[in-house]
Amino acid sequence: MATTTSITTSYAGEFAGEYISAALLSGSTLDNGLISVKPNIKFKEVIKKVSTDGLVKNSGCDFDPTSTLTLTERTIEPKSLQVNLQLCKADFRSDWDAISMGYSANDNLAPSFADFLLGHVAAKVAQKTEQDIWNGAAATNGSIAGFKELMLADADVTDVGAGAAVTAANVIDKMGLVVDAIPSTIYTSEDLYIYVSQNVARAYVRALGGFQATIGGAGTDDKGTQWYNGGGLSFDGVKIAVANGLPDNTMVGAEKSNLFFGTGLLNDQNEIKVIDMADIDGSQNVRVVMRYTAAVQYGLGSEIVLYS
């Protein structure tokens, strides 16, 4: 059974030579290196966690072993995922780009459409991966367990916020809850971030533009709402990373080195095959195939703060 194809068009002169699609969410988390990537995982990989206590004591002449060393582990196991599309070339014969398929009865898929389709599928997979990294559900077909699902199930993760909606009027207080809960051992860490959803970032930008009374009517640099031009953001000395896949009203305080994305080959997420079935089974179908693996995991839950 072919993938359902719906073509709605009106022919009015030559084809403009460009296909467009609805804008897609960018995969900011991986594109911007906001978490640690662990490639080349064929099956699963173990993340070791080591903790000690009482390392230092008064000196003496004899060797006297001290401290308690606890070794625990988390497992990151990438899940196999796929994209399978099947298009019938006959569906495009009456379309306004039909001439680029050739004049033969044995059609070829329009080259411009084939190129567009490849880029579109890759972008859709990037968007889905971005969303799954943060908000995926293991039980959902075609999805992985995201950080939010894993963190909510972990008693070691510090939960704050109780799900209150974040607005420009309260965003300073809500982000303060996250920073206040960050352990002192990682507060000055170079790779510490507050990962925020888009609506939290927008509220923060507006608050700094003078929306919130405590900021002042003219906002940052006395520029009002025109102060922000897309640069970096920080809060109380902690860098802010906008994670497009985080659902609204969600923040995560964590070190980049404590958050992991696991996969087999990174290139698999960009490798898409277009197979013309004419020479294989004599049909007029074209198949689009993509296979890749993905999973997320973190190391120490006690060093993560979740506002959800």
N, C-alpha and C positions, 0 to 999 in steps of 0.2 A: 504494500500500500504506500503510495507516494505521500510525501509531506503535503498537507493542505496548502494549495496555492491560490491566492486571490489577487487578480490583476484588475485594477480600476484605473482606466486611462482614457484620454481623449486625444486623438491625433491632430496636431495643428502644426504642420511643417516638419522640419528636420528635428531629430532628437538632439537635445541640448548637449549630450555627451557626458552627463553627470547624473549619478544616482545619489539620492540623499536618504537618510533615515533619521528617526528620532534620536535626539542627543542621548548619549550614554554616559553613565557615571564612570569617571576615570578611576583606575585602580591605583589610587594614591599611596596606599600602604606599601605595596611592593615597588612601585615605580620610584618612590622617594626614599626607599630603604629605611622605612620607619620601624621595621622589626627585623630580627635576625633570620636569615634564610639558611636552611639546611638541605642542600640538594643531594642527589645521588642516593636516596633512600630506596632500596629495592623492595623491602618488606616493612620493617619497622626499625626504629632506633631508640635506644635508651638514653635519657638525659639524667645523669647522676647529680644528686644533691648531697653536699657534705656540710654538716654543722658541728661545731665544737663548743664546749663551754669550759670555764675554769682553766684556761691555758697558762696563766701566769700565777706564780706563788713565790713565797720566800725561798731563797736559795739555801742549799745545804751541801755537805760533802758527798752525799750519796745520790745516785740516780733514782728518782722517785717519780714514776710516770703519773701524770695527772690528766685531768680533763675527760670528758666523755665525747667520743666521736660517733656521730650518727650518720649513716650513709643510707639514703633513700633514693628512689628513682621514679621518673615519669616516662611513659612510653609515647612516642609519636609515631603513628602508623598511617601513612598516606592512604587515602581512599581512591579507588579507581573510578574515574568519571569519563563520560564520553558525550560526543555530539554526533548525531546521525540525522542527516537530511536527505531526502530523495525528491528531486524535481523532474517533472516530465517536460522535455523540450517542446513537445507539441503545445503546451500551455502558452508558449511565448511566440508562436507563429503569427498570431493576429495582433501582437503587441507592436508599439511604434518602434521598437528596436529590432524587429524581426529581420531586417535586411542584413544586419551584422552577423546573423546566424548562417549566412550563405544561401545560395539558391538551390542547392541540392535537396532532395527529399530526405537525405540523411543529415539532419540538422546538427549543428554544433551549438553549444550554449554560447550566447553572446559574450564575446571576450570582455567587454566593459562591465557586463553584469557579473561575470565570473570573478573578476578582480574585486568588484565591490562586495560580492558575497563573502569572499575570503576575509577581507578587512572587517566586514560587519560581524562575522562569526567570531573572529579573534577579539574584537572589542566587546562583544556580548559576554564572552567567556571571562575577559578581564573584569568586567563589571560584576558578574556573578561571583567570581573569586573574591573580589573586594568585599562584597556583602557577606559572603560566607565566612571570611576570616574573622569578622567581628560578631555577626549575628546569625550564623548558620545553625541548623538543627540537625543532629545526627540522624534522627528518625525520618527526616524528609528525603524523598527520592531525589537524587542529583545534588545533594547538599552534604556538607561536613559539619561536625560540631565546632561552632565558633567560640571565640574567647568568652563572650558573654555567657553562653551556656555552661562552659567549663567553670568559669569563675563563680557563677551563682550556685553551683553544686559543691563548691569547695569552702569549707568552714574556715580555712586558713586565710582566705581573702577577706580584707576589711571592706564591708559594705556600708556606704553612707548615702544619705539623700532620700531614702524611702520613696523613690519614684516621683518626687515633686517636679513639675514642669519648670524648665529654665526659661526665664525671660530677661530682657534688658534691665528690668528693674531689680532682679534678684541674682543675676549671674555672678556678681562679685562674691556674694555670700555663699553661693553654691560651689563655686570653684574653690573658695576658702575651705569648705568642708573637706575637699579632696586633699588639698595641700596640708591641712592640719593633721590628716590621718596618715600621711606618708611617713614611714619609719625614718628616724633621724640618721640611721646608718646609710641611707641612700639619698637623702635630701640634696646633698651637694654633688651627687654623681653626674658625670659629664653626659651620660646617655639617658638621663631621667626625662620623661615626657609626661605631660597630661594629654592623653589622646581624647579628643572631643568630637562629638557629632557636629554636623553642619549647623544645626539650629543653635547650638551652644556657641559656636564660633561667631555666628552672626549677632547673637545677643551681646557677646563680649565686645565686639567691634562697635556696636551701637552704644553700649554703655560708656565706652571710652571716648565716644564722640560727644559726651555731655548729657546723654539721656538720663543717667542716674544722678540723683542730686548730690551724692558724695563726690562725684568726679568734678563737678563744676559745669556751669552752663556752656562754656566754650569748649570743653573737652580737652583732649590731648593736644598740646602745642597750640592751644587756642584756635584750632581749626574746625571745631564742630564735627559734623558727620563727614567732612571731607579729609579728615586726618589720615585715613587708612588707604594705602595704595597697593595692597596685596603682599606686603612684606611679612617677615616673621612676627609671631606673637609670643608673649611670655606672661607668666603670672607669678608674682612673688619669687622671681628668679628662676622659675621652672619653665622650660620651653613647652610651647603648645604645638601639637600636631593635629591637623584636621584629618580625621580618618573618615573618608566618605562612606564606608560601609557601616559605621556605627549608627544604630537607630537613634531617633530623636531623644533628647534629654538623657544622654548617656555620656559618661566620662570614665576614663581609666588612667590611673596614675601608676606608672611602671617604668622600669628600665628597658630600653630597647634590647639589651643583652639577655633579658629574662623572658622575652616573647619570641616564639619560633614559628616559622612556616616551613613545613617539610614537603618535599616533592621528589620525584625521581629525577627527571631531567627538566630544567627550567625551560629548555627549548620546546618541550612537548606542548607548552601552553600557547605556542605560536605556530606550531606545525599542523597545517590543515591540508588534507588531501581531497582533491576533486577527481572523481573517477567517472569517466564516461562509460556507461554499461553497454554501449552499442556493440563493441567488439567482444564482450564477455557473454552476454545472453541475448543479443539482438534487439534489446528493448531501446526505447528512446529516453531512458532515465539517466539522470546524472546524480551521483551520490556525493555528499560532502561528509567527510569522516574526520573526527578528531578524538584522540584519547590522551588523557593525562592523569596525574595523581596529585592529591593535595591533602594537607592536614595542618592543624595548628596545635600548639601546646606551649605551656610556660613551665619555668623551673620552680620558683619559690612563690607559693601563693601568699605567704606571710609578708611579702614585699610588694604586694599589689593592692591598690585601692580601687574599688568599683563604685561609681555613682550610677545607679540604675533605677 
